[in-house]
Amino acid sequence: MKFYNIWKDRSFRVSIILSFVFLTVGFAFLHFGWAVYGWAIFVFFPIVLGAAIGVLPNRKTSIPGFIITFIVFLFSLIFFGLEGVLCVVMCLPILAPFFFLGAIISHLIKRFKEIKGEVNLRVTVIPLVLFLLAVPIENSLSDNKREVIEVSTEIILPYTPNQVFDAIKSVDTLIAEKPFLMKLDLPVPHKCILEKEEVGALRICYFEGGRIIERVTEFKRGEVLRMDVIDYELTGRNWLGFEEAIYLFEQIGLDSCKMTRITTYTSELYPRVYWEPLERIGIQQEHEFVFSNLERDLSNLQNTMNSDF
């Protein structure tokens, strides 16, 4: 089917307009903070969008019209820096199935002859109105209590706890193979600077596109380094709230150490059953990147010490 013939189909043209309006409204609600990052945006919104597109008479042209508009819209967000690649990739697996669920619901209703086989503006706008009503309802029902989530990662290193502690407390330059999510746009740490080796001192970690400022609350060489996150500026991470950064050190045998890295955080993203596993993966990959650099630094230190003898 030639594009000219598709363009002549009214369902195709209307689907492009509908998709653009829906997507613009949905993004505006998130961008300006009018909606919480919850069920209305990530579940109900794609369902009503799918229902609005699915109600159009010709599904063979309306669905492609939506897909084209959706792809162009996402690329525009990335190109103009309104959203990152990682955010887009993480949203797709939850948005796409619910969109098609909405389209299927419309298709089933049409089969029972509840909707006429013609473009009806009133019918296509109803789903958008339902979404606009759902947002303030969810906003009013959502509470401000945030669950603190803990992500823990361990590594065993062939060095003493004191050696590992000294290598991790302050890092001039982090160099390691980037995990998959960092190759998209998960923040990459560059260096962490500890101002003083005492409780109350600041430790500032610099990332691509921001920094995290921590205050030391417990400092025991070779045992524990515990810090409260007092401020953070990371591009596109407003829905995460970092609480604590903890390093625990445990002697293993005569000359080995088990180091445990713990990050505690809060999140505004719902449904949790979908978002929490992705958040954990992202934080664990940050940990693994730091661990890889730590192994490199300790190895270089050991080689330097050996060459001195």
C-alpha positions as CSV (number, residue, x, y, z in Angstrom):
1,M,0.0,0.0,0.0
2,K,1.5,3.3,-1.1
3,F,1.9,6.1,1.5
4,Y,-0.3,8.4,-0.6
5,N,-3.2,5.9,-0.3
6,I,-2.6,5.5,3.4
7,W,-2.6,9.3,3.9
8,K,-6.0,9.6,2.1
9,D,-7.4,7.3,4.8
10,R,-9.1,9.5,7.4
11,S,-8.3,7.0,10.2
12,F,-4.6,7.4,9.6
13,R,-4.7,11.2,9.7
14,V,-6.9,11.3,12.8
15,S,-4.7,8.7,14.6
16,I,-1.7,11.0,14.1
17,I,-3.6,14.0,15.5
18,L,-5.0,12.0,18.4
19,S,-1.6,10.4,19.2
20,F,0.1,13.8,19.2
21,V,-2.5,15.4,21.4
22,F,-2.5,12.5,23.9
23,L,1.3,12.2,24.1
24,T,1.7,16.0,24.5
25,V,-0.8,16.1,27.3
26,G,0.7,13.1,29.0
27,F,4.2,14.5,28.8
28,A,3.1,18.0,30.0
29,F,1.5,16.4,33.1
30,L,4.8,14.8,34.0
31,H,7.1,17.6,32.9
32,F,5.3,20.2,34.9
33,G,4.6,18.0,37.9
34,W,0.8,18.0,37.6
35,A,0.7,14.2,37.9
36,V,2.4,11.7,40.1
37,Y,4.6,9.0,38.5
38,G,1.9,6.4,39.1
39,W,-0.9,4.3,37.8
40,A,-2.7,7.1,35.9
41,I,0.4,7.8,33.8
42,F,1.9,4.4,33.3
43,V,-1.2,2.2,33.2
44,F,-4.4,4.1,32.6
45,F,-2.9,6.6,30.1
46,P,-1.7,4.0,27.6
47,I,-5.0,2.1,28.0
48,V,-7.2,5.2,27.1
49,L,-4.8,6.1,24.3
50,G,-5.1,2.6,22.9
51,A,-8.9,2.8,23.3
52,A,-9.0,6.2,21.4
53,I,-6.9,4.8,18.5
54,G,-8.7,1.5,18.5
55,V,-12.1,3.1,18.1
56,L,-11.2,4.5,14.7
57,P,-12.8,2.5,11.8
58,N,-9.7,1.3,10.0
59,R,-7.2,-0.4,12.4
60,K,-4.9,-1.2,9.5
61,T,-4.0,2.5,9.2
62,S,-4.8,3.9,12.6
63,I,-2.3,1.7,14.5
64,P,0.5,2.5,12.0
65,G,-0.4,6.2,12.4
66,F,0.0,5.9,16.2
67,I,3.3,4.0,15.9
68,I,4.8,6.6,13.5
69,T,3.7,9.5,15.8
70,F,4.9,7.7,18.9
71,I,8.4,7.0,17.5
72,V,8.8,10.6,16.2
73,F,7.6,11.9,19.5
74,L,10.1,9.9,21.5
75,F,13.0,10.8,19.3
76,S,12.0,14.5,19.6
77,L,12.1,14.2,23.4
78,I,15.6,12.7,23.3
79,F,16.9,15.0,20.6
80,F,15.8,18.2,22.5
81,G,17.1,16.8,25.8
82,L,13.6,16.6,27.4
83,E,14.1,12.9,28.3
84,G,17.1,10.6,28.3
85,V,17.4,7.4,26.3
86,L,17.3,5.3,29.5
87,C,14.0,6.8,30.6
88,V,12.5,6.1,27.2
89,V,13.8,2.5,27.1
90,M,12.5,1.8,30.6
91,C,9.0,3.1,29.9
92,L,8.4,1.2,26.7
93,P,7.8,-2.3,28.3
94,I,5.0,-1.0,30.5
95,L,3.4,1.5,28.1
96,A,3.2,-0.7,25.0
97,P,1.2,-3.7,26.4
98,F,-1.4,-1.4,28.0
99,F,-1.8,0.6,24.8
100,F,-2.6,-2.6,22.9
101,L,-4.9,-3.7,25.7
102,G,-6.8,-0.4,25.2
103,A,-7.0,-1.0,21.5
104,I,-8.2,-4.6,22.0
105,I,-10.9,-3.3,24.4
106,S,-12.2,-0.9,21.7
107,H,-12.1,-3.6,19.1
108,L,-14.2,-5.9,21.3
109,I,-16.7,-3.2,21.9
110,K,-17.0,-2.5,18.2
111,R,-17.6,-6.1,17.5
112,F,-20.7,-5.9,19.7
113,K,-21.8,-2.9,17.5
114,E,-21.6,-0.4,20.4
115,I,-19.5,1.9,18.2
116,K,-20.4,2.8,14.7
117,G,-17.8,2.3,11.9
118,E,-17.0,5.9,11.4
119,V,-14.8,8.6,12.9
120,N,-16.7,10.0,15.9
121,L,-14.9,12.9,17.5
122,R,-16.9,12.7,20.7
123,V,-16.1,9.0,21.2
124,T,-12.3,9.5,20.6
125,V,-12.2,12.4,23.0
126,I,-13.9,10.6,25.9
127,P,-10.8,8.5,26.8
128,L,-8.7,11.7,27.1
129,V,-11.4,13.2,29.4
130,L,-11.2,10.0,31.6
131,F,-7.5,10.4,31.9
132,L,-7.8,14.1,32.9
133,L,-10.2,13.0,35.6
134,A,-8.0,10.1,36.7
135,V,-4.9,12.3,37.4
136,P,-6.3,14.5,40.1
137,I,-8.0,11.5,41.7
138,E,-4.7,9.7,42.0
139,N,-3.0,12.8,43.1
140,S,-5.5,13.2,46.0
141,L,-5.3,9.5,47.0
142,S,-1.5,9.3,47.0
143,D,0.2,9.9,50.3
144,N,3.5,11.5,50.9
145,K,5.0,8.5,52.8
146,R,7.9,7.0,50.9
147,E,9.2,3.6,51.6
148,V,13.0,3.4,52.1
149,I,14.5,0.8,49.8
150,E,17.8,-0.9,50.3
151,V,20.1,-2.2,47.6
152,S,23.1,-4.2,48.7
153,T,26.1,-5.6,46.7
154,E,29.1,-7.5,47.9
155,I,32.5,-8.2,46.6
156,I,35.5,-10.2,48.1
157,L,38.9,-8.8,47.4
158,P,42.4,-10.3,48.1
159,Y,43.4,-7.3,50.2
160,T,43.1,-6.3,53.8
161,P,40.1,-4.3,55.1
162,N,42.4,-1.3,55.7
163,Q,43.7,-1.4,52.1
164,V,40.2,-1.6,50.7
165,F,38.9,1.2,53.0
166,D,41.7,3.5,52.0
167,A,41.1,2.9,48.3
168,I,37.4,3.5,48.4
169,K,37.1,6.5,50.8
170,S,38.3,8.9,48.2
171,V,38.7,8.2,44.5
172,D,40.4,10.6,42.1
173,T,39.3,9.1,38.8
174,L,36.9,6.2,38.1
175,I,37.9,4.1,35.1
176,A,36.2,0.9,34.3
177,E,34.1,-0.9,31.7
178,K,30.7,0.7,31.6
179,P,27.7,-1.7,32.3
180,F,24.9,-1.8,29.8
181,L,22.7,0.9,31.4
182,M,25.6,3.3,31.6
183,K,26.1,2.9,27.9
184,L,22.6,4.4,27.5
185,D,22.5,7.3,30.0
186,L,22.7,6.0,33.5
187,P,24.8,8.6,35.4
188,V,28.5,7.6,35.3
189,P,30.6,8.6,38.4
190,H,33.9,10.4,37.7
191,K,35.4,10.8,41.1
192,C,34.6,11.0,44.8
193,I,36.5,13.4,47.1
194,L,36.5,13.1,50.9
195,E,37.3,16.5,52.5
196,K,38.4,15.2,55.9
197,E,38.7,11.8,57.5
198,E,36.3,12.4,60.3
199,V,32.6,12.3,61.2
200,G,30.8,15.3,59.8
201,A,33.1,15.7,56.8
202,L,31.7,16.0,53.3
203,R,32.2,13.5,50.5
204,I,31.3,14.7,47.1
205,C,30.8,12.3,44.2
206,Y,30.9,13.9,40.7
207,F,28.9,12.3,37.8
208,E,28.3,13.1,34.2
209,G,25.5,15.7,34.6
210,G,25.6,16.2,38.3
211,R,26.9,15.3,41.7
212,I,25.9,13.7,45.0
213,I,26.9,15.4,48.3
214,E,27.3,13.1,51.4
215,R,28.0,13.8,55.0
216,V,30.0,11.2,57.0
217,T,28.1,9.8,60.0
218,E,30.4,6.9,60.8
219,F,34.1,6.6,60.1
220,K,36.0,3.5,61.3
221,R,39.0,2.6,59.2
222,G,38.7,-1.0,57.9
223,E,35.2,-1.4,59.4
224,V,32.6,1.0,58.2
225,L,32.1,4.2,56.2
226,R,28.6,5.5,56.5
227,M,27.2,8.7,54.9
228,D,23.9,10.5,54.7
229,V,23.1,12.0,51.3
230,I,22.3,15.7,52.0
231,D,22.0,16.9,48.4
232,Y,22.1,15.5,44.9
233,E,21.9,17.0,41.4
234,L,21.4,14.3,38.8
235,T,19.9,15.1,35.4
236,G,16.4,13.4,35.1
237,R,16.4,11.7,38.4
238,N,13.8,13.7,40.3
239,W,11.7,10.7,41.1
240,L,14.5,9.1,43.1
241,G,15.5,10.3,46.6
242,F,18.9,9.0,47.8
243,E,19.1,8.5,51.6
244,E,22.3,6.7,52.7
245,A,25.6,5.4,51.2
246,I,27.3,2.7,53.3
247,Y,30.4,0.7,52.9
248,L,31.0,-2.3,55.3
249,F,34.3,-4.1,55.5
250,E,34.8,-7.6,56.9
251,Q,38.0,-9.5,57.3
252,I,38.1,-12.8,55.4
253,G,40.9,-15.1,56.3
254,L,44.4,-13.6,56.7
255,D,44.6,-11.1,53.8
256,S,41.1,-10.8,52.2
257,C,38.2,-8.6,52.7
258,K,34.4,-8.7,52.0
259,M,33.2,-5.2,51.2
260,T,29.4,-4.6,51.1
261,R,28.1,-1.5,49.4
262,I,24.6,-0.4,50.5
263,T,22.5,2.3,48.9
264,T,19.2,3.3,50.5
265,Y,16.7,5.4,48.5
266,T,13.1,6.4,48.0
267,S,11.1,6.3,44.8
268,E,8.0,8.1,43.4
269,L,7.5,5.6,40.6
270,Y,4.5,3.2,40.6
271,P,3.5,0.5,40.1
272,R,6.3,-0.8,42.3
273,V,6.1,-4.3,41.0
274,Y,7.4,-3.0,37.7
275,W,9.8,-0.1,38.7
276,E,11.6,-1.5,41.7
277,P,13.4,-4.3,39.9
278,L,14.6,-1.8,37.3
279,E,15.7,0.6,39.9
280,R,17.7,-2.2,41.7
281,I,19.4,-3.1,38.4
282,G,20.4,0.5,37.8
283,I,21.9,0.9,41.3
284,Q,23.6,-2.5,41.2
285,Q,25.3,-1.5,37.9
286,E,26.5,1.7,39.6
287,H,28.0,-0.5,42.4
288,E,29.6,-2.9,39.9
289,F,31.2,0.0,38.0
290,V,32.7,1.3,41.3
291,F,33.8,-2.2,42.2
292,S,35.6,-2.7,38.9
293,N,37.4,0.6,39.3
294,L,38.3,-0.4,42.9
295,E,39.8,-3.7,41.8
296,R,41.9,-1.8,39.2
297,D,43.1,0.8,41.8
298,L,44.1,-1.9,44.3
299,S,45.9,-3.9,41.6
300,N,47.8,-0.8,40.5
301,L,48.7,0.0,44.1
302,Q,49.9,-3.6,44.7
303,N,52.1,-3.5,41.5
304,T,53.6,-0.2,42.6
305,M,54.4,-1.6,46.1
306,N,56.0,-4.7,44.5
307,S,58.1,-2.6,42.1
308,D,59.5,-0.6,45.1
309,F,61.0,-3.8,46.6
